[in-house]
């Protein structure tokens, strides 16, 4: 059974994004190196094919949604992989992530589509619930 009192101080935020790989490829070609460097870190681009970049882009879009961030600085987070191959999100040190307890990321590719989903567990701020 779930202990509701223990969960009162936590919330879950989610995001999902789908990218058509061919459309993304055309956008990157039109935007050139300026677009690529605005969206991705050198570590994200290193060795990545277009399908991987589409997945990373989808992951970034969904992370921005789940973390409720404005799409201003694409480098506030970086998509990487654990040694097991599982994707992960690293937040830049100057980003205030004090309310973020955990982030889970999944990326998948099939049939010319890349999809990513993010689930974020956050600690809710006490909003004047004092007696």
C-alpha positions as protocol buffer text, in pm:
chain_id: "A"
residue {
  index: 1
  type: UNK
  ca { x: 0 y: 0 z: 0 }
}
residue {
  index: 2
  type: UNK
  ca { x: 121 y: 352 z: -81 }
}
residue {
  index: 3
  type: UNK
  ca { x: 186 y: 580 z: 214 }
}
residue {
  index: 4
  type: UNK
  ca { x: 10 y: 898 z: 97 }
}
residue {
  index: 5
  type: UNK
  ca { x: 166 y: 1111 z: 372 }
}
residue {
  index: 6
  type: UNK
  ca { x: 517 y: 1024 z: 254 }
}
residue {
  index: 7
  type: UNK
  ca { x: 423 y: 1123 z: -102 }
}
residue {
  index: 8
  type: UNK
  ca { x: 260 y: 1457 z: -13 }
}
residue {
  index: 9
  type: UNK
  ca { x: 588 y: 1641 z: -63 }
}
residue {
  index: 10
  type: UNK
  ca { x: 663 y: 1491 z: -405 }
}
residue {
  index: 11
  type: UNK
  ca { x: 533 y: 1535 z: -756 }
}
residue {
  index: 12
  type: UNK
  ca { x: 588 y: 1365 z: -1088 }
}
residue {
  index: 13
  type: UNK
  ca { x: 641 y: 1555 z: -1411 }
}
residue {
  index: 14
  type: UNK
  ca { x: 647 y: 1384 z: -1748 }
}
residue {
  index: 15
  type: UNK
  ca { x: 724 y: 1469 z: -2107 }
}
residue {
  index: 16
  type: UNK
  ca { x: 721 y: 1288 z: -2439 }
}
residue {
  index: 17
  type: UNK
  ca { x: 837 y: 1392 z: -2783 }
}
residue {
  index: 18
  type: UNK
  ca { x: 838 y: 1234 z: -3129 }
}
residue {
  index: 19
  type: UNK
  ca { x: 1074 y: 1335 z: -3410 }
}
residue {
  index: 20
  type: UNK
  ca { x: 1048 y: 1226 z: -3775 }
}
residue {
  index: 21
  type: UNK
  ca { x: 1412 y: 1153 z: -3855 }
}
residue {
  index: 22
  type: UNK
  ca { x: 1398 y: 1266 z: -4221 }
}
residue {
  index: 23
  type: UNK
  ca { x: 1230 y: 1596 z: -4132 }
}
residue {
  index: 24
  type: UNK
  ca { x: 1492 y: 1650 z: -3861 }
}
residue {
  index: 25
  type: UNK
  ca { x: 1774 y: 1576 z: -4109 }
}
residue {
  index: 26
  type: UNK
  ca { x: 1637 y: 1838 z: -4350 }
}
residue {
  index: 27
  type: UNK
  ca { x: 1607 y: 2095 z: -4068 }
}
residue {
  index: 28
  type: UNK
  ca { x: 1967 y: 2033 z: -3961 }
}
residue {
  index: 29
  type: UNK
  ca { x: 2086 y: 2069 z: -4321 }
}
residue {
  index: 30
  type: UNK
  ca { x: 1903 y: 2401 z: -4356 }
}
residue {
  index: 31
  type: UNK
  ca { x: 2024 y: 2527 z: -4017 }
}
residue {
  index: 32
  type: UNK
  ca { x: 2380 y: 2415 z: -4075 }
}
residue {
  index: 33
  type: UNK
  ca { x: 2655 y: 2416 z: -3815 }
}
residue {
  index: 34
  type: UNK
  ca { x: 2502 y: 2714 z: -3632 }
}
residue {
  index: 35
  type: UNK
  ca { x: 2187 y: 2514 z: -3557 }
}
residue {
  index: 36
  type: UNK
  ca { x: 2381 y: 2201 z: -3467 }
}
residue {
  index: 37
  type: UNK
  ca { x: 2603 y: 2386 z: -3219 }
}
residue {
  index: 38
  type: UNK
  ca { x: 2303 y: 2573 z: -3071 }
}
residue {
  index: 39
  type: UNK
  ca { x: 2116 y: 2247 z: -3003 }
}
residue {
  index: 40
  type: UNK
  ca { x: 2391 y: 2001 z: -2913 }
}
residue {
  index: 41
  type: UNK
  ca { x: 2710 y: 1982 z: -2712 }
}
residue {
  index: 42
  type: UNK
  ca { x: 3022 y: 1842 z: -2877 }
}
residue {
  index: 43
  type: UNK
  ca { x: 2984 y: 1527 z: -2664 }
}
residue {
  index: 44
  type: UNK
  ca { x: 2629 y: 1474 z: -2793 }
}
residue {
  index: 45
  type: UNK
  ca { x: 2736 y: 1513 z: -3157 }
}
residue {
  index: 46
  type: UNK
  ca { x: 3057 y: 1308 z: -3134 }
}
residue {
  index: 47
  type: UNK
  ca { x: 3004 y: 989 z: -3334 }
}
residue {
  index: 48
  type: UNK
  ca { x: 2627 y: 1032 z: -3352 }
}
residue {
  index: 49
  type: UNK
  ca { x: 2440 y: 952 z: -3674 }
}
residue {
  index: 50
  type: UNK
  ca { x: 2125 y: 1141 z: -3775 }
}
residue {
  index: 51
  type: UNK
  ca { x: 1896 y: 887 z: -3607 }
}
residue {
  index: 52
  type: UNK
  ca { x: 2085 y: 925 z: -3278 }
}
residue {
  index: 53
  type: UNK
  ca { x: 2078 y: 1306 z: -3304 }
}
residue {
  index: 54
  type: UNK
  ca { x: 1702 y: 1295 z: -3364 }
}
residue {
  index: 55
  type: UNK
  ca { x: 1666 y: 1084 z: -3048 }
}
residue {
  index: 56
  type: UNK
  ca { x: 1886 y: 1323 z: -2850 }
}
residue {
  index: 57
  type: UNK
  ca { x: 1681 y: 1617 z: -2978 }
}
residue {
  index: 58
  type: UNK
  ca { x: 1357 y: 1442 z: -2877 }
}
residue {
  index: 59
  type: UNK
  ca { x: 1509 y: 1371 z: -2534 }
}
residue {
  index: 60
  type: UNK
  ca { x: 1607 y: 1735 z: -2487 }
}
residue {
  index: 61
  type: UNK
  ca { x: 1262 y: 1858 z: -2595 }
}
residue {
  index: 62
  type: UNK
  ca { x: 1086 y: 1624 z: -2353 }
}
residue {
  index: 63
  type: UNK
  ca { x: 1327 y: 1705 z: -2069 }
}
residue {
  index: 64
  type: UNK
  ca { x: 1255 y: 2075 z: -2118 }
}
residue {
  index: 65
  type: UNK
  ca { x: 882 y: 1997 z: -2094 }
}
residue {
  index: 66
  type: UNK
  ca { x: 915 y: 1779 z: -1784 }
}
residue {
  index: 67
  type: UNK
  ca { x: 1150 y: 2021 z: -1608 }
}
residue {
  index: 68
  type: UNK
  ca { x: 931 y: 2316 z: -1712 }
}
residue {
  index: 69
  type: UNK
  ca { x: 1225 y: 2500 z: -1867 }
}
residue {
  index: 70
  type: UNK
  ca { x: 1196 y: 2764 z: -2141 }
}
residue {
  index: 71
  type: UNK
  ca { x: 1356 y: 2660 z: -2472 }
}
residue {
  index: 72
  type: UNK
  ca { x: 1627 y: 2924 z: -2447 }
}
residue {
  index: 73
  type: UNK
  ca { x: 1955 y: 2753 z: -2362 }
}
residue {
  index: 74
  type: UNK
  ca { x: 1977 y: 2403 z: -2510 }
}
residue {
  index: 75
  type: UNK
  ca { x: 2305 y: 2345 z: -2326 }
}
residue {
  index: 76
  type: UNK
  ca { x: 2150 y: 2361 z: -1977 }
}
residue {
  index: 77
  type: UNK
  ca { x: 2125 y: 1984 z: -2004 }
}
residue {
  index: 78
  type: UNK
  ca { x: 2321 y: 1717 z: -2187 }
}
residue {
  index: 79
  type: UNK
  ca { x: 2209 y: 1375 z: -2304 }
}
residue {
  index: 80
  type: UNK
  ca { x: 2462 y: 1099 z: -2255 }
}
residue {
  index: 81
  type: UNK
  ca { x: 2472 y: 730 z: -2179 }
}
residue {
  index: 82
  type: UNK
  ca { x: 2566 y: 520 z: -1881 }
}
residue {
  index: 83
  type: UNK
  ca { x: 2825 y: 246 z: -1940 }
}
residue {
  index: 84
  type: UNK
  ca { x: 2532 y: 3 z: -1976 }
}
residue {
  index: 85
  type: UNK
  ca { x: 2407 y: 210 z: -2271 }
}
residue {
  index: 86
  type: UNK
  ca { x: 2107 y: 348 z: -2085 }
}
residue {
  index: 87
  type: UNK
  ca { x: 2044 y: 714 z: -2174 }
}
residue {
  index: 88
  type: UNK
  ca { x: 2078 y: 976 z: -1903 }
}
residue {
  index: 89
  type: UNK
  ca { x: 2034 y: 1349 z: -1855 }
}
residue {
  index: 90
  type: UNK
  ca { x: 2305 y: 1561 z: -1696 }
}
residue {
  index: 91
  type: UNK
  ca { x: 2199 y: 1905 z: -1576 }
}
residue {
  index: 92
  type: UNK
  ca { x: 2448 y: 2191 z: -1595 }
}
residue {
  index: 93
  type: UNK
  ca { x: 2591 y: 2280 z: -1256 }
}
residue {
  index: 94
  type: UNK
  ca { x: 2450 y: 2634 z: -1261 }
}
residue {
  index: 95
  type: UNK
  ca { x: 2094 y: 2503 z: -1312 }
}
residue {
  index: 96
  type: UNK
  ca { x: 1900 y: 2507 z: -984 }
}
residue {
  index: 97
  type: UNK
  ca { x: 1798 y: 2142 z: -963 }
}
residue {
  index: 98
  type: UNK
  ca { x: 1740 y: 2144 z: -588 }
}
residue {
  index: 99
  type: UNK
  ca { x: 1381 y: 2024 z: -633 }
}
residue {
  index: 100
  type: UNK
  ca { x: 1478 y: 1739 z: -871 }
}
residue {
  index: 101
  type: UNK
  ca { x: 1499 y: 1408 z: -686 }
}
residue {
  index: 102
  type: UNK
  ca { x: 1542 y: 1179 z: -989 }
}
residue {
  index: 103
  type: UNK
  ca { x: 1514 y: 1184 z: -1368 }
}
residue {
  index: 104
  type: UNK
  ca { x: 1445 y: 882 z: -1588 }
}
residue {
  index: 105
  type: UNK
  ca { x: 1491 y: 898 z: -1966 }
}
residue {
  index: 106
  type: UNK
  ca { x: 1400 y: 654 z: -2241 }
}
residue {
  index: 107
  type: UNK
  ca { x: 1482 y: 696 z: -2612 }
}
residue {
  index: 108
  type: UNK
  ca { x: 1371 y: 466 z: -2893 }
}
residue {
  index: 109
  type: UNK
  ca { x: 1400 y: 462 z: -3273 }
}
residue {
  index: 110
  type: UNK
  ca { x: 1192 y: 268 z: -3528 }
}
residue {
  index: 111
  type: UNK
  ca { x: 1064 y: 319 z: -3880 }
}
residue {
  index: 112
  type: UNK
  ca { x: 1221 y: 660 z: -3928 }
}
residue {
  index: 113
  type: UNK
  ca { x: 1083 y: 790 z: -3598 }
}
residue {
  index: 114
  type: UNK
  ca { x: 1267 y: 881 z: -3278 }
}
residue {
  index: 115
  type: UNK
  ca { x: 1073 y: 904 z: -2953 }
}
residue {
  index: 116
  type: UNK
  ca { x: 1182 y: 1002 z: -2604 }
}
residue {
  index: 117
  type: UNK
  ca { x: 1005 y: 1014 z: -2271 }
}
residue {
  index: 118
  type: UNK
  ca { x: 1116 y: 1163 z: -1942 }
}
residue {
  index: 119
  type: UNK
  ca { x: 979 y: 1116 z: -1592 }
}
residue {
  index: 120
  type: UNK
  ca { x: 1099 y: 1356 z: -1322 }
}
residue {
  index: 121
  type: UNK
  ca { x: 1041 y: 1312 z: -951 }
}
residue {
  index: 122
  type: UNK
  ca { x: 1043 y: 1651 z: -780 }
}
residue {
  index: 123
  type: UNK
  ca { x: 1022 y: 1759 z: -421 }
}
residue {
  index: 124
  type: UNK
  ca { x: 740 y: 2011 z: -390 }
}
residue {
  index: 125
  type: UNK
  ca { x: 807 y: 2339 z: -217 }
}
residue {
  index: 126
  type: UNK
  ca { x: 615 y: 2402 z: 104 }
}
residue {
  index: 127
  type: UNK
  ca { x: 371 y: 2674 z: 0 }
}
residue {
  index: 128
  type: UNK
  ca { x: 270 y: 2827 z: 331 }
}
residue {
  index: 129
  type: UNK
  ca { x: 111 y: 2516 z: 480 }
}
residue {
  index: 130
  type: UNK
  ca { x: 212 y: 2625 z: 828 }
}
residue {
  index: 131
  type: UNK
  ca { x: -39 y: 2633 z: 1111 }
}
